[in-house]
Amino acid sequence: MRHVSQKLQEMFEPTVTALGFELLAVLFIKSQQSSVLRLYIDREGGIGVDHCASVSHQISGILEVESPFDGEYTLEVSSPGVDRPLFKVAHFERFIGQRAKVWLAQKVEGRVKVAGKIQKTENNNIYIMDDEDHVYCMSIDNIDKAKLVPVY
């Protein structure tokens, strides 16, 4: 699925950028009943409903012309929200010092889930320190899902 999402990211990025937004990620969640194509967008100052509607309108036009999927699906355009998903090394880098939860494809030091403060990024590696001050090093390619942990 990463390959499909990457192709979609490349297809949509010029349009989203031209509208003044950053395309954080594109996810296609396939289901027998109701597939979802989800785009996460961001910009300095945040994202509002009108911004999502504008991007949705433009992406719908691309999808009508390109028809990249068979079957029905729902298009969702969203801000990253307070529990912001992290997809790229640059996303982790931007939030160094903040707490994150990371789910891994393969175990790192016996764990498939790591939670703690983002310490640093180096090459394609992310370093997270847990509450016991142990630092885990994980490759961005081994991360299935990651998100910030909101502080209230």
Secondary structure, 3 states (H helix, E strand, C coil): CHHHHHHHHHHHHHHHHHCCCEEEEEEEECCCCCEEEEEEEECCCCCCHHHHHHHHHHHHHHHHHHCCCCCCEEEEEECCCCCCECCCHHHHHHCCCCEEEEEEEEEECCEEEEEEEEEEEECCEEEEECCCCCEEEEEHHHEEEEEECCCC
